[in-house]
Amino acid sequence: MNKLSEILTSASVSAESAGTLAELEQVKVAYLGKKGQLTQLLKTLGSLSSEERPKVGAEINKAKQSLSTLIEQKKSDLNEQLINEKLASETIDITLPGRARQKGQLHPVTQTLERISTLFTQIGFSVAQGPEIEDDFHNFSALNIPDHHPARAMHDTFYVDKAGWGDKADYVLRTHTSPVQIRVLESSEPPIRVICPGRVYRCDSDVTHTPMFHQVEGLVVDRGINFSHLKGVVDQFLKSFFEADVPVRFRPSYFPFTEPSAEVDIQCTHCKGEGCRICSQTGWLEVMGCGMVHPNVFEQVNINTKDYSGFAFGMGVERLAMLRYGVNDLRLFFENDYKFLRQFNQ
Amino acid sequence: MIISESWLREWVSPDITTQTIADTLTMAGLEVDSVQYLGDSFSGVVVGEIVDIAPHPDADKLKVCQVMGHENSPIQVVCGAPNAREGIKVPFATVGAKLPNDIKIKKAKLRGVQSLGMLCGAVELGFEAVDDGLWELNADAEVGQSLIDYLALNDALIDVDLTPNRSDCLSILGIAHELGALTESNVSKINIEPLAYDIQHSPTVNIEATTACPRYCAQIFSELLQQAETPLWLSERLRRSGLAVRHPVVDITNYVMLELGQPMHAFDADKVTGGITVRFARSGEDIHLLNDQLVKLDERSLIIADESGPIALAGIMGGKSTAVSDDTKRIILESAYFAPEFIAGKARQFGLHTDSSHRFERGVDYNLPEQALARAGRLISEVCGAKVGPICAQTTRALPSPMTVELHFENVERQLGCRISASLCQSILERLQFSVLKRDDKMISLSVPSSRFDITIEADLIEEIARVYGYNNIPSKPLPANLTVPEHQESVKSLLSIKQLLVAKGYSEVITYSFVDPEIQALISPNEHAVDVLNPISNDLSQMRMSLLPGLLTSALHNIKRQQSRVALFESGLTFVVKSGKLLQNPTVAGLLYGARFNESWNLPKDDIDFYDIKAHVESLFSEDVLNFEVFQHPALHPGQSAAIIKGSKMIGVLGALHPSLVKALGLIKVPYVFELDQAQLLNRDLARASVVPKFPEVRRDVAVVIDQSIPVGDLIERLKSSVGSELVNVNVFDIYQGKGVDPERKSVALGLTFQDKTRTLTEEEINTLLNQCIDLLKSSFSADLR
């Protein structure tokens, strides 16, 4: 039996000292293989007495089992070691920047326009577009702004040359997107809920004016529409747009195409109504104009004012974007400097 | 319109603060832009008198003045005003004085001469004034008196930004009526008895333009005192309202205009020949106006004429020949009603805008002229000691009569969405000087005040009720839903989705002006007809863009100059082109790539983008394989590196490298690549149609052929696809080689051909047959050699 324990000891030592899976396999073959020492030892059982045989047989089997376990354990250790070595060798510097990470961004005016459109389309408004070189009728007359009306002086209008095209009408760069509303009224029947986003032009250029900017105007025409609905829509829109329960006030004003007309102020987002440079110390910021559609406008597009009423509203997109994102210079929107545009890469 | 509070309170004086007056007006639609408290805006300023004046030893434009007014001895002040001279009394800001805009007066040395204070003009004290010299105070001003006391500056200036409909508020009286209605306060009545006349002489007036001038009143004043001076209280009110002091008679007409709203004009009666006629000008007539402008009149110009011809542009400006001057002894004072439609636009036609035209084109109370004349007459008589003639008042049948408008009470709620009682409606309108003609349960009939040109229909009355009731007292209600599911075309992509694709590809969206520099445009679209802006902001923004490329190039240049090594931009918007007599406003999308393919990085190549980068970007905007590209000549693009983008049989855009001469003209080092696409064609797709996914294996065979350099590889692919059977499902170009081993006139093209049958697995034999078919085709059609 000493032999058995000698074999087991030397087998264990060999297994423990195996440095690779191949060496370990050799140990396994040398002791447990068909011609292995322990296997050979089993073959000697025949020479033993019938009393000894079961006892010795059991001992050899036990030794085989323990060696087998030892080898399996060692194999698992070696495997793990191998994986660890592989992992160590494959470790990279994860702080290096990723490859070709370049994406652009939508212009902040587009982002604001989209936000406005999203809010209105969710309550059933559709989006309409129209020409930017517009005839005098759609830009002015149909909106109750006849020739020489002092209200025309409110709009510093760009006129365009009709050489080679055009008809008797004067053509202008539209001064607002209201002409699109006229086109919608001409081509569709109430109920109408529409917003008209787009570029508009005024002949004015200084620190707070650019000759081109963007507006979104909205129009609702249906039975039973009144001023309280206008207030509701505008108030809800502004609170939603600014994501704040911001105080909103309606101030009487004048637009030829609406009556009653209102300017809409929100409490200054900068000073919370205390009065600051941004709100000229008034605590309020003018953000929109609106009103009930003037009967003369409905008359121009043959909508019966006995059955239908409606409201319209309009806002300057750059103005809202400036307040929302804290942009302090209107002209930045049209310089298109990467350093500015990148700030909207959210 | 700037309102002096103390003047306003002479007419209506509610027991509220200045700020509350401002807020009340603002919330009723008369937006107050600012409130300026005069007494607060400066301190330490006294009435000073220049007692001695000498030239500055070292500066031509400066003078050294000795000024009395502070302490009891003359104080030395250096002054640069051209009108500084001995004997005049002027505002004197002493050392320690505070002026508007945070200016503090300190001891100073100007070019080496000590100056202990400052002599001021009206502007420096925060007043609006035309004159920028020293403010010359009246000779009777008490030297040393605080200027605040002297000017009675315990007053506030309320600047009201009036909307064009409220011409009735272009006066102190008008604002007073409004404030009276809003605060339910009593407003003083204009109670001016015309003066008893002491001369018999009255002007002869003949109204020929009876529709344009329904009322014309005139009165003669004679024996005007030559040395008459405008009293301080009056000149001070003019100054606070932003008007300059000129001549007592002119100042008085301006004063009455500010107070009552009636523009008036004074003619020097000794320079008027014969009677006055109100008529339209005859062609060929012209007039030399007060502002020295010579205006050529036409048959639509309403004028005041005497026997010699035009002496005033009615309601706009008087003529030079009959202007009142220091020598004037007799005047004819005019107070008229000109119908707005005959004045509107006329001032602008001559490049003019006057306080008078501003009022007449918006509408002046047609019952006001005589009252205004009485008011002015009294002042002229007091100030100038003049003798007064009888008023000559002429009216025509065109004089408006009060407008009657009906209000149906139910319409108030219908329009506003809240109940306002009939009695409150009536009370509001009465406060606004409407008079009730008739009333029953359902409606009220009202007579509109003669000053209100903006009230003609019921909606106008409802607006009046709403604004006095207070917009903020009207509830906010959600929009009632009357919704239908809209039509929606799945095959039309949204522009936003295209923009987002470009953003994901690294493009930044820009927004550029729709008007561009014609010079740049001429380089890009030389053969097309643009629309010019008639009144551009500047020459470089004077033509509507025919392409989005000028804007993209300008934006790219801006960024390239700011050290951006890689620029990728796109824009969407309209382009404006005239074609066969028609203006086309085309929705367009365009992009530009410039510089490095990748932002510099440790693991990326440093090469620049080329044609195939931008081509891939264009291709990825469309569904696979719908586009074809054809060689195309575009004046702005490199002739060998530009392509027409074809969808179906239609050209929908271009792409390519910018033409080398343009690259040079723009001063660029590298070549920008651009594309421009028709937006509608970009957004219109076919609806997806599913077909069976083949179950049988694909087989790929590669083949390399050598062909002439000039043959486009696209032609090979097209020919293979159109001529070989449907089993050829894909052709992929995986290598192009020119160089060693290949004839320099030719190129080697390696193609990966993929074969598949939808119904079964292809046999080796079949595949070889197909492959040979392909090779034969390439050989016969393109003289290709197998490599």
Contacts between the chains, C-beta under 8 A, distances in Angstrom:
chain1	res1	chain2	res2	distance
A	96	B	602	6.2
A	96	B	603	7.5
A	97	B	601	6.0
A	97	B	602	7.2
A	99	B	601	7.0
A	99	B	603	5.7
A	99	B	604	6.3
A	100	B	598	5.2
A	100	B	601	7.5
A	100	B	604	6.2
A	101	B	599	8.0
A	102	B	506	4.0
A	102	B	566	7.7
A	102	B	568	7.7
A	102	B	598	6.9
A	102	B	599	5.7
A	103	B	503	6.0
A	103	B	504	5.9
A	103	B	505	7.9
A	103	B	506	5.7
A	104	B	502	6.8
A	104	B	503	4.5
A	104	B	504	8.0
A	104	B	505	7.5
A	104	B	506	5.4
A	104	B	507	4.3
A	104	B	508	4.0
A	104	B	509	6.8
A	104	B	568	6.3
A	104	B	570	7.8
A	105	B	503	5.9
A	105	B	508	5.8
A	105	B	509	6.9
A	106	B	499	6.1
A	106	B	500	7.6
A	106	B	503	6.1
A	106	B	509	5.0
A	107	B	508	7.9
A	107	B	509	4.2
A	107	B	510	6.4
A	107	B	511	5.1
A	109	B	511	5.7
A	110	B	499	7.0
A	110	B	509	5.9
A	110	B	511	7.5
A	114	B	496	6.4
A	123	B	479	6.6
A	124	B	481	6.9
A	124	B	483	4.8
A	126	B	486	6.2
A	131	B	574	7.7
A	131	B	585	4.9
A	132	B	514	6.6
A	132	B	574	5.5
A	132	B	576	7.8
A	132	B	585	6.4
A	133	B	531	6.6
A	133	B	544	7.1
A	133	B	576	6.3
A	133	B	583	6.3
A	133	B	585	6.2
A	147	B	345	7.0
A	148	B	341	7.7
A	148	B	344	3.9
A	148	B	345	3.3
A	148	B	361	7.7
A	149	B	164	7.7
A	149	B	344	7.1
A	150	B	164	3.9
A	150	B	344	7.0
A	150	B	361	5.9
A	150	B	362	5.5
A	151	B	164	5.2
A	153	B	164	7.3
A	153	B	348	7.7
A	154	B	164	6.8
A	158	B	533	5.4
A	158	B	534	7.6
A	158	B	535	6.1
A	158	B	536	7.4
A	159	B	533	7.4
A	159	B	534	4.3
A	159	B	535	5.9
A	160	B	531	5.2
A	160	B	532	6.8
A	160	B	533	5.8
A	160	B	534	6.2
A	160	B	544	6.9
A	161	B	531	6.3
A	161	B	532	4.1
A	161	B	533	7.5
A	161	B	534	5.5
A	163	B	532	7.5
A	164	B	529	5.5
A	164	B	578	5.0
A	164	B	581	6.7
A	165	B	531	7.7
A	165	B	578	4.8
A	165	B	581	5.5
A	165	B	582	5.8
A	165	B	583	4.6
A	166	B	583	6.9
A	171	B	583	8.0
A	173	B	514	7.6
A	173	B	533	7.1
A	191	B	482	5.1
A	193	B	479	8.0
A	199	B	514	6.3
A	199	B	573	7.0
A	199	B	574	7.9
A	201	B	514	7.5
A	203	B	535	6.0
A	203	B	537	6.6
A	205	B	537	4.9
A	211	B	513	6.9
A	211	B	515	7.5
A	211	B	537	4.9
A	211	B	541	6.7
A	212	B	513	5.1
A	212	B	514	6.1
A	212	B	515	7.7
A	220	B	479	6.8
A	222	B	480	7.6
A	222	B	482	5.8
A	223	B	482	8.0
A	224	B	480	6.7
A	225	B	479	8.0
A	225	B	480	7.9
A	226	B	413	7.8
A	226	B	414	6.5
A	226	B	415	5.7
A	226	B	416	5.9
A	226	B	417	3.6
A	227	B	415	6.4
A	227	B	416	4.6
A	227	B	417	5.4
A	227	B	466	6.9
A	227	B	471	8.0
A	227	B	474	5.8
A	228	B	416	6.9
A	228	B	417	2.9
A	228	B	418	6.1
A	228	B	474	5.7
A	228	B	475	5.0
A	228	B	476	6.2
A	228	B	477	4.3
A	229	B	417	6.5
A	229	B	477	5.6
A	229	B	478	7.5
A	229	B	479	5.2
A	229	B	480	7.1
A	231	B	471	7.7
A	231	B	474	6.3
A	231	B	475	7.3
A	231	B	476	4.1
A	231	B	477	7.4
A	232	B	476	4.2
A	232	B	477	4.6
A	232	B	478	5.0
A	232	B	479	6.3
A	233	B	478	7.9
A	233	B	479	5.2
A	235	B	476	4.9
A	236	B	476	7.9
A	236	B	478	7.3
A	249	B	27	7.9
A	249	B	471	7.9
A	249	B	472	5.9
A	250	B	471	3.9
A	250	B	472	6.1
A	250	B	474	7.9
A	251	B	26	6.4
A	251	B	27	6.0
A	251	B	29	6.8
A	251	B	31	6.9
A	251	B	471	6.8
A	252	B	27	7.5
A	252	B	28	6.0
A	252	B	29	3.1
A	252	B	463	7.5
A	252	B	466	7.3
A	252	B	467	3.7
A	252	B	471	6.1
A	253	B	29	5.8
A	253	B	31	7.3
A	253	B	163	6.1
A	254	B	29	7.0
A	254	B	163	3.4
A	254	B	164	6.7
A	254	B	165	4.7
A	254	B	166	7.3
A	259	B	459	4.9
A	259	B	460	6.7
A	259	B	462	7.8
A	259	B	463	5.1
A	260	B	415	7.8
A	260	B	416	7.7
A	260	B	459	8.0
A	260	B	462	6.8
A	260	B	463	3.9
A	260	B	466	4.7
A	260	B	467	6.7
A	260	B	471	7.6
A	261	B	463	7.4
A	262	B	471	5.8
A	263	B	31	7.5
A	280	B	34	7.7
A	292	B	415	6.1
A	292	B	459	7.6
A	294	B	459	6.9
A	295	B	457	6.4
A	295	B	459	5.4
A	309	B	414	7.2
A	309	B	415	6.7
A	333	B	511	6.6
A	334	B	511	6.3
A	334	B	512	6.5
A	334	B	513	6.4
A	335	B	558	6.4
A	336	B	508	7.9
A	336	B	510	4.0
A	336	B	511	7.1
A	336	B	512	6.7
A	336	B	555	4.1
A	336	B	558	6.5
A	336	B	559	7.5
A	336	B	569	7.3
A	337	B	558	6.4
A	337	B	559	6.6
A	337	B	562	6.7
A	338	B	508	6.7
A	338	B	559	5.0
A	338	B	562	7.2
A	338	B	564	5.4
A	338	B	567	7.6
A	339	B	562	7.3
A	341	B	508	5.0
A	341	B	509	7.6
A	341	B	510	7.3
A	342	B	508	7.6
